[in-house]
Amino acid sequence: MYLPVSKDRCTEVILYANEHGDEEAQSFFGLPLETITRYRRAFNAYEVSTIDEIDDEGALVRLEASKQKSTDVNRLLRKANRESYRLYNTLETIYDEYITTLKSSGFVDFTIKPHKVKYSGKQGILQISDTHFNELIYPMESNGNSYDFDIASRRLKKFVSEAIPIFKLYNIDQVLIAITGDLINSDRRLSEKMASATSQVRAALLATYLLQQVIIELSEHFSVSVASVAGNESRLGIDDFDSSDTLVSNNWDVMIYNNLRMLFEGKPIEFIDAINQVQQVVTLDNGFNILLIHGNYQKAPISDKSIGTILQNYIYKGVPIHAVICGHIHSASIGDMVSRSSSLCGANAYSTNDLMFISRASQNLLIVNEDLGYHGIKLDLQNTDGYDGYNIIKELERYNVRSI
């Protein structure tokens, strides 16, 4: 049988517990949780029966303030739980759609022939940046530029078709495919939803299918390796691009890269592990260290002048950087230290009307020499007359993707 609890004692304990929590009250008063629970029942009973007897206005105010604080805390906890449940349900829906679509997709069996690398001292780098595969661009809002999955497939095909003879001209037999982010668009803003060709799940699969064909075609001529960093426009949530690698990894670019890695598992294609998803240093066989970044963390466009701080950080680690490649602002630039790729999509409403850029679709490739210097080449991809593009039509029909 429990002994009766005095009003003063239970009031003292429960007011403290309401302010600091039951666990803190257990420690402070040396009481088990069962006793605090019993005190709370007694406190509630006293409160109902004697509320009219409280003469101390200060005690009444403190009591009501404590009750209000508990109510506020509970409301915040319920809100946080609701948001967690919504996020869980959203991710579960994305996962289910992704798995269902992947099982019915057009990824077929394929073979990759291994290459015997003679190594001339030169190596090639094919940079793929800012493809924004699921973006729809209409000519009336972008200085005549158009873009959809079909145009993207033809521009990619032109890029690879023109890069192959250039690499062969330099007797290159090793090529690094360097992906520097923004493979698909987010749908965080209304304008992005309106300009989206399909859902992000389906866009990620179509992007994987296109890039798979790029790797296969290059592997017919060269020994191929692949490296990647994430872009800001491909993040799943509005706050998912941060210095934290865990948040950055919540990104469609990372998922597409891992899709490709799984597709080529067991094939003679090297997928290079990234130390983090924001910056990656790839060391080529001749000792050339190239830094891959997307380019969105700097306040101004990255240039040979502004890159010094980043390079000093790597020098401090004992890693000399011989070149930096990036993307992000959809404007091409070949520099002595920094080379920035434009986009595959070309001009859109934002770059044309907000930034006042006059830009064209293009991508970069680099020829790395024996002396650790490099030649940078911008390949213009705006017009694709005469190029049929990679296989994408059946996927467009299957996924009911919008097009121009």
Secondary structure as GFF3:
##gff-version 3
##sequence-region A 1 404
A	DSSP	alpha_helix	7	20	.	.	.	ID=ss1
A	DSSP	alpha_helix	22	29	.	.	.	ID=ss2
A	DSSP	alpha_helix	33	50	.	.	.	ID=ss3
A	DSSP	three_ten_helix	51	53	.	.	.	ID=ss4
A	DSSP	alpha_helix	57	103	.	.	.	ID=ss5
A	DSSP	beta_strand	123	128	.	.	.	ID=ss6
A	DSSP	three_ten_helix	139	141	.	.	.	ID=ss7
A	DSSP	alpha_helix	149	169	.	.	.	ID=ss8
A	DSSP	beta_strand	174	179	.	.	.	ID=ss9
A	DSSP	alpha_helix	190	194	.	.	.	ID=ss10
A	DSSP	alpha_helix	200	219	.	.	.	ID=ss11
A	DSSP	beta_strand	223	228	.	.	.	ID=ss12
A	DSSP	alpha_helix	245	248	.	.	.	ID=ss13
A	DSSP	alpha_helix	252	263	.	.	.	ID=ss14
A	DSSP	beta_strand	270	271	.	.	.	ID=ss15
A	DSSP	beta_strand	279	283	.	.	.	ID=ss16
A	DSSP	beta_strand	289	293	.	.	.	ID=ss17
A	DSSP	alpha_helix	308	316	.	.	.	ID=ss18
A	DSSP	beta_strand	323	326	.	.	.	ID=ss19
A	DSSP	beta_strand	333	334	.	.	.	ID=ss20
A	DSSP	beta_strand	338	340	.	.	.	ID=ss21
A	DSSP	alpha_helix	349	349	.	.	.	ID=ss22
A	DSSP	pi_helix	350	354	.	.	.	ID=ss23
A	DSSP	beta_strand	362	368	.	.	.	ID=ss24
A	DSSP	beta_strand	374	380	.	.	.	ID=ss25
A	DSSP	alpha_helix	393	399	.	.	.	ID=ss26
###
